[in-house]
Amino acid sequence: MSGILSIPPLNEGSKKRGFLMNKFRRCFRIALFVGFVLLAFLGLAKEKIELTWWGFQEPNLRLFQEAAQLFNQTRDDVEIVFKGTVYPYEEMHDKLMMAALSGVGSPDLCNVEIGKLGFFLRGSTIPFYDVSDVVEPYENELLKLRTDLYTFEGKLYGIPTHVAAGFIFYNTALFEELGLDPDDIVTWDDFIEMGKKITRDKDGDGKIDVWMTDVEINDLHMLIGLSKQRGGGIYDKDGNLLIDSQANIDALQFYQDLVYKYEIATVCPGGFHHDPSFFAWCNSGKVASVIMPQWFVTRFTDMMPDLAGKMIIRPLPAVTEGGKRSYMSGGTCTTITKQIDPKKIPIVKEFLVFAKVTYEANVRIAEIGFDPWRRDVYDDPRVMAPNAYFRNEPILETVKVLLDSDGIPSDYIGPLYPEVLELYRESIPFRAIVNREDPEKILKEAGRQIRSN
């Protein structure tokens, strides 16, 4: 038809080429889409980093397991695969020492108890990395008195877990029977005066039924506390041994005097505060006060149910008004062993900050029953919740009072720390209380023995 453009039909070859071209375009678009998906997936995939850990307490294992889960939720690039193992106390430290000496077999991280740390500070090579750089950015919030304890020759060898502040636990029911108030006790003189009223024979059989306090003969937590609040202890900040110092002699003399001069204390059943017979005796209302660190709180709540609603926690009486009213005893630090793959160290340090240094980490530390080593969490309602067992008072209120008043003295580590602790557990209190030996003689002999090692 004239005037109309006529388009010739496509031949078979042209149709085939068009079909192939369309198919190619579709395949290209699909391949391009799949490529973008793969790139996105690869970009989001996390690098898995396995961390091994040894410890000797289940609560610390749970602390790290929870921290690993939370840490992984905050990171798009790495995933901590946490593999923790809990061993009995002695076995774990022995395994760690054997691994350190042989050069093989250590975990990446290990919790080391303060009484064992000194063993690893001997010789020319210490098997742990300096972790000073982990805590330095947070030093204004953290308690220096706790990092001092794990610092040797200017290097910090472990990240603390808690404060382990020393308290006195009062059974208020025994005071109220006589119209007395333990809050009137400020100094040890006050304690002795009130103790002479509390200590008595209630049933008239000629035997004392209630004691103001007790003493241990097979452990150290009370005795070493009395030493530290007087300026004694084990080491001073310059690395000098204090075992036979005048402060320690005075403390041991006072310990002995509580029993024999003032007659307000008796040897606790079993000889130490973890013996089952002690729990039963204390639970039955035979003693008005017990001196132990904060972590002993769980022994009351778990082992002495009949004291619920009767107990309160207070600072120690001061030697003189305005003096120190606490001490630190026990505690665990987390070390980075030198057998770790060096490529892991940067992420391990980030993880330790997350698990033990941050604000939320210290809230979690409080939630498993310890006193946090970060000062600013003591205003958090989660940390300061009332506790019915302790007459609806927050368990950590006394720690806060002590920190606000600078009532806790610093403590220091050294290579012979374990040997000194062993003497305090095994012989020093026994000789003073059971054998009634002269405190100065006991400690002078102990000093010579320790320095001969």
Phi, psi and omega in degrees: 000130183292146178085355180244129181290128181256120180260121183290145179295150178290140174278174184298325180295318180294320179299318182294319179296320179296320179297316180295320180297317178296320179296320179297317180297319180296316179296322179296318180295320179296316180297321179296319179296313179299321179298316178297319179298315179296319178298318180295318180296315180297326179291330182270344182297135182266144172282124181272127180238116181276130176239125176261146185216140172242146175205183182227012179221132180298320180301324178291325175298313180298323178302314181287322179298315178295318180298320179297318179297314181292320178300316181296330178290340182266353187240134175264348188256330183226156175228121176282122172260097188272125179237099184254147179227131177255126177245162169302152188309302184294318182299317182296314181293325176294317178299319180294319179295317179297319179294320180295319182288325182276340181086004179219151172100356179285149171285174175291316181235149177210134172278126181239129181281147187302327180289346179251343187301322182303328178301329184270359182260017182255153178086183186277340183236115176271130190280014180236150176280149171291126181245025179304322183292341179290322186262342185305319180295346185243015189297337179287336180264334185271158182273111181299328181298339178272320177291331175305322185295329183256015180258131179225125181052043174083003181239138179269119186257003177196151177270121182298162174253319184201182185272320185060046181290142179276137182234173162239129180260120181254136170270099188295333182299324181287334175282317184295332177303330182251009181071027181255158181231117180298340178290351174279353180274119178244318182242170177294332175298318176298319181299315181295316181299314180289328180296329179291337176275320181292318183288116187197164173265107186277330187255004174075018181268007179085003179242144179291128180260330183229131179247149176294320179203183178225172176229150175265146175243352180237019177203177196235353195297324177284311184297315182293331176294318177298325178291313185294324181288345176267002181096007178263214182127223185246308176232151169263179185294342179266006177086014180273136176291139183247007190304321181254025178289161180296325179298318179291322177297316179298320180294316180294324176297317179296320179302314178294321181294329177303326181274310192259328181270309183270338176057043179242004181226152175228162176291130182291146178305136182083347176087350177203163191280007175247006177283136180305328180293331175294316181302316181294318181295312180295320181298333181274004175083035182267351183220137187271342181207147179225132180256116180204165177289170184303323184295350177285351178309315184291337176292322175296307186294327183271327190250345185229068187294333183287350179267002180301131180084358181251334189272145169229158181245129182221162172296157174298152167300147179275151175295315171225154182304133182089355180279176180297144184233025178199191177193178173239138182212123184085181179130158185228138174242155177258122182257153168257116184281154182281002174267003176291150172297119184305334180293340180278342191303315180302315182287329177297318179294321176298319181294320179296322175301313182296320187278333190224352187248322186295166178304308183295327176299319181286333171295317178295324177299319177294323184292337177267005170108010181252165176268117186298153181258016175248122190296321191287348180281351184285000172256001183279129180302331179294330181274328187257031180290143178299149179235122186297326181299321182259049174055039177062025173262145175297134181302323187268006179299321181292323176299316179300316178300315181295320179293319181293334183257008182055044187268000182249119179285153177289160179225155186222152184255161175195169185299330183264009179308314182298320181294322178294314178302320181297319177297322179292330178281316195264330188227321188300306180292327179297313181296323182287321187265311184281313181274345181056040177282161180292125182303319180296317178300315181301312186282329175296318177294321178296320178298317178295321180296315182294316184289344178278351181291000000 
